[in-house]
Amino acid sequence: MTRGYLAVDGGGSSTEFFLVNDNGHELLRFFVGSTSIKSVGAETACANIFAGVRQLFAFLEEADAAPAEVWGVWGLSGCDSAADQAEYEAMLTAAGLDLVYHRVVNDSLLALRAVTEGSGIVLISGTGSICVGVDNSGQTVRLGGWGYQVSDLGSGAWIGSQLLREALLFDDGCREDDPAFSLVYQQVGCERGELGPAVARMTHADQWASFARIALECEQSPLCDKIAGQAAEYLVGYVSAVTSRMFKDQPFMVVLAGGLFKSKTFAQRVLNLLDAPAQVLCVSPVLGGIAMAKHEAERCF
């Protein structure tokens, strides 16, 4: 029986599906919308999971080279507890997948395993943020990622919400102008005095996170420089806390992953503050998911 391996990297803004054969050759790669229950809600996340599974099944039914058996690892943002995992697993089952062959984990593990099989810390800053450490015994410590309202510091949603907060204060006449505010109005598509109602209609984290681009790219803005600097300090604080709890006596690598680190300026801010070997993830996290899926198949059979 031919075997295939599936990795799914589900973030707060989009989800990547990647299928390879036994030899590691790519068979299928595509994207659907966010599958994070905490970014877009359970209904939308479930709909996007169903859309991805339908596309996967269509390929498996039609392609001559399709594997007869598929082992999958689903790295999903928002999978932060046993209850979250059970909710996601119920979605996969409802979509027609057999949980004997499919495992759900937090998306941070895919990014780490794309770089190393050993101990390390992965720091993700995308729509949300999370920091996870894995030691040589396989034990894990995670910080952050507990929800956009109270956690996910230094994330795209956090940065975007900070910029929007200041723009709203300017809109109300409580702040001096800043070069970034005109870009906020332009992105929202409104005039001064109209920002409040427009922002109030933004109910999902991916909407707030879309304004992080302004904060990271508007070099002439003192406000954006301050927000980006605070974000970097929060993220490095996560790494420092994980380090003190796990890696006092053993070497480790820090992996920076997520959409915010595509900004070279922001990535360098964080790298400059870190007191440990670190690198920005330059490949898709799905490669780590494929390695995990292969390991899972070998472990079970």
N, C-alpha and C positions, 0 to 999 in steps of 0.2 A: 504494500500500500504506500503510495506516494504521500509525503507529508509536507505541509506548508506551515509557515510561521507568520503570525499577524501581530503587528504592534499598532496601538492606537494611542496617540498623544492628544488628549482632550484638554484644551486650555479655556480661558475665560472669553476668548474672542473667536477661535476656530479650532477645528479638530482634524488631525492628519491620520489617515489610514495607510498602512504600508504592509504589503504582503510579499513574501519571498518564498522560493522553493527550498528544497533540501540542500541545494548547493549555494544558497544565499543570493541567487539571481532575482532581481526585482520582477515581480509579476503584475503588481497593481499598486498605484499610489493615487490618492485623491483626497480632497478636503470637503468637509461639511462645516456647518456652523458650530457654535459653542455647545459643548456637552456638560458644562459646569452648572450644576443645580443652584449654586450660590451666585452665579453671574447672571443667568438668564431665566432661572426658575425651572422647576421640575418638568413642567409641561413642554417647554421649548427644548430643554436638554434631551428629554425622552424622544421627542420628534426627530431631533438631529441624529440620535443614536439609531433610531429606526431607519432613517434615510441612508445612513452609512451601511447598516447591515443589509438593506435591500440591494444596494449597489454591489456589496461584496458577494451576496448570494447570486446575483445576476451574472457576475463574472465566473463564479464557480460552476454555474450551470452551463455556460456557453463556451468557455475557453477550452481548447483541446489540451492545453498544458496545465489545467487547473489541478491542484492537489486533491486527493480524495479525503484527506484528514488535515484539519487546520487547528493549530494550537495558538492561542492568542493571549497577549497581555495588554490590558486596558489601563493606561496611566491617565487618570482623570482628575483634573483640578476640582476641588470640592469634596474629594473622598478623604475626609478628615477623621472619621470615627467608624466604629463598627456599624452604627446605624446608617451612615452614609454609604458604606460598602454594601450593606444589605439592600438599600434602595437602588443602587446602581445594578446590582446583580439581578434584582427583580426586573429591571428594564431590559437587561440582556436576555433573560429567560423569555420575557414577553416578546422580544424581537425574534425569537426562534433559535437562540444559541444554547448549547449545552455547557453548563458550568464545569463539567469535568475537564473541558478543554480550554476554558477561558478564565483568566484570573484578573481581578480588579485591584489596582493599587493607586496610591497617590502619584500624580504625574512627575513629581520630583525624582522618584527613583529611576525613571527612564533616563533622565538627563545625567544622573550620576553614573549609571551603568553604560552610558555611551562613551565614557572616558576611562573608567576603571572598574575592575572586578573586586577591588579591595576596599579598604577603608577610605572614607572621604566625607566631605561636606558639600552638599549642593545648595546653592543659594539661587532661588528663582524669583525674578521680578518681571512679571508680565502684567496682565490685568490685575492679578493679586500678587502676593509675595508669600514665600515660605522658605524656611531653612531647615534642612534635614541632615543629620549626621549618621553615618553607619560605620561601626567599628569592625575590627577583624573577626569578632565573634558573631557578627550579624545583628547585634543589638542596635536600635535606632533611638535617636532623640530628635524631636521636631519642635520648632518654634515658629510662631506666626501662622498666618493662614486661617485664622479663626472667624473670619467674616469681615466684610468691608467696612461695616459701621464702627467696629471696635478694634480691628486688627489690620493685617496686611499692610503694615507700615512700609513706606518706600516703594510701593507698587504703582502701577499706572493709574489705578483707581484712586489711590491716595494722592498722588501728584496732581492728577486732573481735578480732584475735588478741592485741593488747596488753592489751585489757580482759579477755579470757578468761585470759591468763597471770596477771594480778594476782588475778583471782577464784579461780583454782586455788590460788594461794599462800595466799589467805585461807582457802579451804576446807581447806587442810592446816595451818592455824594459824600461818602465817609472815607474815601481814600483818594490820594493824588493819582494822576494818570501814570501808566506804565506802558512801555512799548508792546507788551503782550496783550493788553486788553483789546486793542483794535483787532488782533488776530482771533481773539475769542469771539467778538461780535461777528467777524467774517465767517467763522466756522459755524456758529449758531444760525447765522442768517437773519440777524435782527439789528435794530438801531439802539442807541443808548436810551434807557428808560423802558426797554422791552425785554431785558435779559431775565428778570425774575420769573415771569410766567413760562418762558422757554426752558429755563433750567429746571423748574418745578416739574416739568413733564418728563424729565430724564429719571427713569426708575431703575435702570440696570447698570451694573458696574462697568460693563464694556462701554457704555455711553460716556461715563465720567472719564474712563481711561483714555478715550480718544483724544482728550485735551492734553495728555501728557506730552505728546509730540511737540506742542507749542512750548511747554516748559523746558524741554530738553534742547530745543533748537533755536530759541530766541536769545541769541548771545548778547544782545544789547540791553536785555532786561535785568535790572538788579533784583527784582522780585523772583524771576525764574531761577537766577543763580542761587538765591537763598533757598528756594524750594528744593532744587536739585541737590544742593549741599546737605540739607536736612535729610532728604531721602537716602542719600549715600550713607550718612551716619547711622540711620536706623538699620539699614541692611547690614552694615559692618558690625553693629551691635549684636544682631542675631548670630553672626558667625562667631564673635568673641564668646558669647554665652555658650554656644554648643561646644566650642573648643575647650572651655574651662570644665565642662561636664564630661567630656569624652576622651580628649586627646592630649592629656598631660604628658604621656610617656611614649607615644607612638607617632610615627610620621603620617601625614595625611595630605591630601590635595583638596583645594577648594575649587569647585566648578561653578561658574557664573552662567546662568541660563535664563531664558525668557526674553520677551520682546524689547524690554528697556535696554538690555545690554547690546542691542544692535546699534545703539548710539555709542560711537567710539568715545565721545567726550564723557558720557556718563559712566561707561565701563571703566575708563581710566580713573575717574574720581574714586570709584570703589576700590580698584586695584591699588591705588596710592595709599588708601587707608588700611588695607589688610596687612596683617602681620603674619602671613603664611603663604606658602606656594599656591598660586592660583592661576586659572586660565579661563578665558571665555569660551563657552561651548560653540564650536564652529561647524558642527554637523547637527542634523536633526536628532532630537531625543528618541525618535522611533528606532534608531539603530540600537540603543540600549534596550528598548522593548523587545527587539528581535532576539538579542542575546538572552534576555530573561525567559522568553518563550521557549527557546531551545533548551535552556537549562531545566525548565519545568517539564518538558516532554521527556528529557532523559531521566529526570528524577522519578517520574511516574512509571516509566516503562524501561 
